[in-house]
């Protein structure tokens, strides 16, 4: 690959630049704005995909300005970040396409134009989170992402959206403060912020200080990913935003917080130094998230709110996977991250389209829409079955790997809890599917209109089948296990990054 170390830099610089260049292009040629937005989306997705491919073949380290790791800014991509860069590449593109593909020849609407620059700023900061090798820059990228996400959440200007954006702002600021406190404590103890160097000296930090820093960091990142008990903002934000924003927030943004939690806890808080068992803590929080999310989703009549609570539950599966503290558990969490990103991105697109067609966000109003749009209905059925975890779809294999990892560690009740989550998912997804494919009564009004981004939705609807096939490809399974081993062995990351700094 040409310039393998620079793809991650390009994936940050281009969307950040595009966010401002598009403003100028819109001023001079508003009728061509839609084409420029989609072109920028395609290039950003391609650059992000290139960064993922480059990282999947080995560790990439880029020293910006030529400075060393102790003073300079490092960008680092490895097999772990590669998985989430793939998610960013397709998830960001799907959200931008859904939002801007229907721009008329006269130019974007006022609402679309408000979202344009923010989408690309968020995408750039997202890629920055996935490639930074520095703890403070991780905080900076999170703040850039958060500001864009707050505004995007309330961009529709409805009362619900503005309230959700305010909640997101307040709680997101609390999370940022906790992350900053943890960063400050680690800097005072280790005198460095680079991940690799700090990981090598973290043993010299007093155990009590390290335990407090670990608690702050888990709480801060857990709040940003919607982990129970810090999840209160997520259902409102994800359900009140426009469809494209909901796709981005639920499918992609929360995965960046999960990636950061996985990266930071394994590198900087080893179990023998942190003063308490971080894997056990994450396991308990994962179980709480799983059951809270599933039980709360069963009570929802709004389709998007139901999907948002489902996201809380699936964050629980990811936490259980890394809480197993084994290569198999981490591999299962990575595979489930990819499947959840694809399925939930598509489900929010389907939910938004069905809501528009029926004129209501209530899923009980979807009667017969699956019959009227058979291809889209079949795709929604496939995606729901995958997110539930039915074999042999892609959603099953990630959960199954987590179950095997739990049994491997002797945590039989955890394994049972994961399987019980599948049954709880059926309780609220099956009635929605039944409603979609039920015949409409003669007195009910037949909705008019077309399914928005139908071809994109059908393409995303095929991902559960694709992921199911991928599981049987030995190279992919071996890659996931290797990524899991990479995560649970911090010395591999340290040696790779610090070794690259030797002339």
FILUM-188889 format. One line per field, with one value per residue (C-alpha): residue number from 1; x, y, z; residue in one letter. Coordinates in steps of 0.1 Angstrom, whole numbers. Example, Ala and Ser with C-alpha at 12.3 -4.5 7.8 and 13.67 -1.06 7.14 Angstrom:
% residues 2
resi	(1_2);
u	(123_137);
v	(-45_-11);
w	(78_71);
resn	(a_s);
% end
This chain:
% residues 503
resi	(1_2_3_4_5_6_7_8_9_10_11_12_13_14_15_16_17_18_19_20_21_22_23_24_25_26_27_28_29_30_31_32_33_34_35_36_37_38_39_40_41_42_43_44_45_46_47_48_49_50_51_52_53_54_55_56_57_58_59_60_61_62_63_64_65_66_67_68_69_70_71_72_73_74_75_76_77_78_79_80_81_82_83_84_85_86_87_88_89_90_91_92_93_94_95_96_97_98_99_100_101_102_103_104_105_106_107_108_109_110_111_112_113_114_115_116_117_118_119_120_121_122_123_124_125_126_127_128_129_130_131_132_133_134_135_136_137_138_139_140_141_142_143_144_145_146_147_148_149_150_151_152_153_154_155_156_157_158_159_160_161_162_163_164_165_166_167_168_169_170_171_172_173_174_175_176_177_178_179_180_181_182_183_184_185_186_187_188_189_190_191_192_193_194_195_196_197_198_199_200_201_202_203_204_205_206_207_208_209_210_211_212_213_214_215_216_217_218_219_220_221_222_223_224_225_226_227_228_229_230_231_232_233_234_235_236_237_238_239_240_241_242_243_244_245_246_247_248_249_250_251_252_253_254_255_256_257_258_259_260_261_262_263_264_265_266_267_268_269_270_271_272_273_274_275_276_277_278_279_280_281_282_283_284_285_286_287_288_289_290_291_292_293_294_295_296_297_298_299_300_301_302_303_304_305_306_307_308_309_310_311_312_313_314_315_316_317_318_319_320_321_322_323_324_325_326_327_328_329_330_331_332_333_334_335_336_337_338_339_340_341_342_343_344_345_346_347_348_349_350_351_352_353_354_355_356_357_358_359_360_361_362_363_364_365_366_367_368_369_370_371_372_373_374_375_376_377_378_379_380_381_382_383_384_385_386_387_388_389_390_391_392_393_394_395_396_397_398_399_400_401_402_403_404_405_406_407_408_409_410_411_412_413_414_415_416_417_418_419_420_421_422_423_424_425_426_427_428_429_430_431_432_433_434_435_436_437_438_439_440_441_442_443_444_445_446_447_448_449_450_451_452_453_454_455_456_457_458_459_460_461_462_463_464_465_466_467_468_469_470_471_472_473_474_475_476_477_478_479_480_481_482_483_484_485_486_487_488_489_490_491_492_493_494_495_496_497_498_499_500_501_502_503);
u	(0_13_21_8_15_-3_-38_-48_-37_-56_-87_-87_-75_-97_-132_-121_-111_-142_-164_-152_-145_-181_-193_-175_-187_-223_-219_-208_-227_-256_-271_-240_-237_-253_-228_-199_-212_-215_-181_-165_-184_-170_-134_-136_-150_-122_-95_-109_-111_-75_-64_-82_-66_-32_-36_-50_-16_5_11_14_31_33_53_38_66_93_91_96_69_76_70_53_20_18_-9_-10_-32_-31_-53_-77_-82_-86_-119_-134_-120_-139_-170_-163_-158_-192_-212_-202_-209_-243_-254_-242_-258_-291_-291_-279_-287_-321_-309_-328_-313_-319_-296_-299_-327_-319_-319_-296_-272_-271_-260_-234_-203_-210_-212_-177_-163_-177_-163_-128_-128_-141_-111_-89_-101_-94_-58_-44_-15_-18_-41_-46_-53_-79_-96_-94_-109_-137_-145_-146_-168_-191_-197_-207_-229_-247_-257_-266_-289_-309_-307_-343_-354_-383_-389_-379_-347_-337_-343_-323_-295_-294_-293_-265_-246_-249_-240_-214_-197_-197_-181_-155_-146_-141_-119_-99_-95_-82_-58_-45_-39_-21_1_10_19_37_48_39_7_18_-1_30_53_27_19_55_57_23_37_54_21_7_-20_-46_-41_-42_-74_-91_-79_-93_-126_-128_-118_-143_-171_-163_-160_-189_-211_-202_-209_-242_-231_-255_-257_-245_-270_-298_-290_-287_-323_-334_-305_-307_-345_-351_-324_-331_-326_-292_-279_-295_-277_-244_-248_-260_-241_-207_-201_-208_-183_-155_-162_-161_-128_-113_-124_-109_-76_-72_-81_-59_-29_-30_-48_-33_-52_-22_-17_-52_-62_-93_-102_-112_-123_-147_-160_-167_-183_-208_-215_-220_-246_-264_-264_-276_-307_-315_-314_-335_-361_-365_-368_-398_-418_-413_-440_-417_-396_-366_-367_-369_-338_-320_-326_-315_-282_-277_-282_-257_-231_-235_-225_-194_-185_-190_-167_-138_-147_-138_-102_-93_-85_-117_-138_-123_-126_-163_-168_-150_-172_-203_-193_-191_-224_-242_-229_-241_-274_-283_-273_-297_-325_-326_-328_-357_-374_-371_-386_-414_-422_-424_-446_-470_-470_-461_-431_-452_-444_-480_-488_-466_-493_-489_-458_-437_-463_-463_-425_-416_-379_-375_-396_-375_-343_-358_-367_-331_-315_-338_-330_-293_-294_-314_-287_-304_-281_-265_-267_-237_-252_-251_-214_-202_-225_-215_-178_-186_-205_-176_-152_-173_-175_-137_-133_-157_-183_-213_-239_-225_-229_-265_-271_-259_-282_-311_-305_-314_-348_-354_-347_-374_-400_-398_-386_-411_-442_-428_-421_-456_-471_-450_-463_-499_-526_-541_-578_-601_-609_-572_-556_-530_-499_-484_-448_-416_-391_-362_-328_-343_-314_-290_-312_-314_-276_-272_-298_-275_-247_-259_-257_-223_-209_-223_-203_-172_-172_-165_-135_-105_-84_-111_-115_-77_-75_-101_-83_-50_-65_-78_-44_-30_-55_-49_-11_-2_35_29_15_44_71_56_51_84_103_92_108_143_163);
v	(0_35_57_31_53_83_69_75_112_117_102_130_159_155_154_182_203_193_206_241_239_228_261_280_257_261_299_300_270_259_238_216_212_178_164_179_165_130_132_143_114_89_102_102_67_55_71_56_22_26_33_2_-20_-6_-12_-47_-58_-44_-16_18_47_82_109_143_169_143_147_117_100_119_153_149_137_102_85_48_22_-15_-46_-34_1_-15_-31_2_21_-3_5_42_38_22_36_72_68_53_81_109_92_88_125_141_119_135_171_188_206_240_230_216_225_247_216_196_225_228_192_192_206_189_155_158_174_145_119_135_135_99_88_108_89_56_65_87_73_100_102_140_140_113_138_166_144_134_170_179_148_157_193_181_154_177_200_172_157_188_200_190_217_198_199_163_168_200_184_153_176_194_162_149_182_181_145_145_174_154_124_147_161_126_116_148_141_106_120_146_120_97_126_136_100_90_124_113_110_87_54_32_52_56_19_11_34_29_4_33_52_46_20_42_70_45_30_64_73_39_46_81_68_39_62_89_66_45_75_83_48_45_20_14_33_62_56_81_104_77_67_103_114_84_84_121_129_127_93_99_112_83_59_76_79_44_25_42_69_46_21_48_51_13_12_39_20_-12_5_25_-1_-28_-6_17_-2_-37_-58_-63_-25_-9_-21_-38_-62_-41_-71_-82_-46_-44_-78_-67_-34_-54_-76_-46_-29_-61_-66_-29_-23_-54_-49_-12_-19_-41_-12_11_19_42_22_45_46_8_5_30_9_-21_-3_0_-38_-45_-23_-49_-77_-58_-52_-89_-98_-77_-86_-122_-109_-135_-134_-153_-129_-98_-114_-120_-84_-71_-93_-83_-46_-49_-68_-44_-14_-27_-40_-10_15_-2_-7_30_37_13_26_62_53_32_61_85_62_56_91_80_68_42_7_-3_20_-1_-26_-41_-20_-51_-65_-32_-31_-68_-64_-38_-58_-89_-69_-55_-91_-103_-74_-80_-117_-110_-84_-109_-134_-162_-187_-188_-150_-127_-115_-151_-157_-128_-137_-174_-165_-144_-174_-197_-172_-170_-208_-210_-188_-209_-181_-203_-179_-152_-175_-182_-145_-138_-165_-152_-118_-135_-146_-111_-96_-117_-103_-68_-75_-102_-80_-54_-79_-94_-59_-52_-83_-83_-74_-40_-37_-23_8_17_43_30_51_67_75_57_40_64_51_17_3_13_-3_-36_-36_-31_-58_-83_-77_-104_-130_-117_-118_-153_-164_-145_-165_-197_-181_-192_-161_-138_-159_-161_-123_-117_-140_-123_-89_-103_-115_-81_-64_-87_-84_-47_-55_-62_-27_-11_-30_-23_15_21_-1_20_50_35_51);
w	(0_-9_22_47_77_63_56_92_90_57_73_99_78_48_65_88_58_38_66_59_22_16_32_5_-23_-11_-12_-48_-63_-40_-68_-68_-30_-29_-53_-34_-1_-15_-32_1_18_-7_-3_35_35_11_32_64_47_36_71_83_57_64_102_97_81_109_134_119_138_125_143_135_132_137_175_199_218_250_235_201_188_176_155_160_142_149_145_172_158_123_133_144_114_92_112_108_71_63_92_85_48_54_77_53_23_42_52_20_-9_-15_-19_-46_-75_-59_-30_5_29_59_82_59_56_94_96_68_84_117_101_87_119_139_114_115_153_154_132_155_185_168_158_185_205_232_262_261_224_230_253_227_200_223_230_193_186_216_206_171_185_209_181_157_184_187_150_142_167_181_218_222_203_221_255_244_232_265_285_262_267_305_310_282_300_332_314_298_333_347_317_323_360_352_326_351_378_353_341_377_385_353_338_303_282_254_257_252_275_302_300_307_338_353_378_396_403_438_438_454_429_400_414_416_381_368_384_369_334_334_346_320_290_303_303_267_256_274_300_330_354_332_304_311_281_254_248_245_222_199_196_192_166_128_112_98_131_150_126_133_171_177_150_152_179_209_194_196_233_237_217_240_271_258_248_280_306_291_285_316_344_348_373_396_399_397_432_420_393_363_342_370_373_336_337_364_346_314_330_344_310_293_315_320_282_273_300_293_255_262_276_246_220_200_175_177_215_216_193_216_246_227_221_259_261_234_251_279_256_246_282_291_262_275_311_303_298_272_235_227_247_231_197_203_214_183_160_179_176_138_136_159_140_107_120_142_115_91_117_125_88_85_116_103_69_83_107_79_58_87_100_136_155_173_159_163_133_110_102_67_58_54_29_10_8_8_1_28_52_45_52_85_95_87_106_136_136_135_163_184_179_159_142_117_112_120_153_167_162_183_212_208_211_242_257_250_266_297_300_294_324_345_345_337_351_328_298_308_311_276_262_283_266_233_247_261_227_211_235_219_183_175_180_158_130_135_131_100_82_95_69_72_81_54_74_79_57_33_37_6_-2_-9_14_18_7_0_-19_8_34_14_10_48_53_36_61_87_59_49_85_89_59_71_104_85_68_89_82_97_128_132_128_155_179_171_178_211_220_211_234_265_261_265_260_223_218_238_220_186_192_211_187_158_174_173_144);
resn	(x_x_x_x_x_x_x_x_x_x_x_x_x_x_x_x_x_x_x_x_x_x_x_x_x_x_x_x_x_x_x_x_x_x_x_x_x_x_x_x_x_x_x_x_x_x_x_x_x_x_x_x_x_x_x_x_x_x_x_x_x_x_x_x_x_x_x_x_x_x_x_x_x_x_x_x_x_x_x_x_x_x_x_x_x_x_x_x_x_x_x_x_x_x_x_x_x_x_x_x_x_x_x_x_x_x_x_x_x_x_x_x_x_x_x_x_x_x_x_x_x_x_x_x_x_x_x_x_x_x_x_x_x_x_x_x_x_x_x_x_x_x_x_x_x_x_x_x_x_x_x_x_x_x_x_x_x_x_x_x_x_x_x_x_x_x_x_x_x_x_x_x_x_x_x_x_x_x_x_x_x_x_x_x_x_x_x_x_x_x_x_x_x_x_x_x_x_x_x_x_x_x_x_x_x_x_x_x_x_x_x_x_x_x_x_x_x_x_x_x_x_x_x_x_x_x_x_x_x_x_x_x_x_x_x_x_x_x_x_x_x_x_x_x_x_x_x_x_x_x_x_x_x_x_x_x_x_x_x_x_x_x_x_x_x_x_x_x_x_x_x_x_x_x_x_x_x_x_x_x_x_x_x_x_x_x_x_x_x_x_x_x_x_x_x_x_x_x_x_x_x_x_x_x_x_x_x_x_x_x_x_x_x_x_x_x_x_x_x_x_x_x_x_x_x_x_x_x_x_x_x_x_x_x_x_x_x_x_x_x_x_x_x_x_x_x_x_x_x_x_x_x_x_x_x_x_x_x_x_x_x_x_x_x_x_x_x_x_x_x_x_x_x_x_x_x_x_x_x_x_x_x_x_x_x_x_x_x_x_x_x_x_x_x_x_x_x_x_x_x_x_x_x_x_x_x_x_x_x_x_x_x_x_x_x_x_x_x_x_x_x_x_x_x_x_x_x_x_x_x_x_x_x_x_x_x_x_x_x_x_x_x_x_x_x_x_x_x_x_x_x_x_x_x_x_x_x_x_x_x_x_x_x_x_x_x_x_x_x_x_x_x_x_x_x_x_x_x_x_x_x_x_x_x_x_x_x_x_x_x_x_x_x_x_x_x_x_x_x_x_x_x_x);
% end
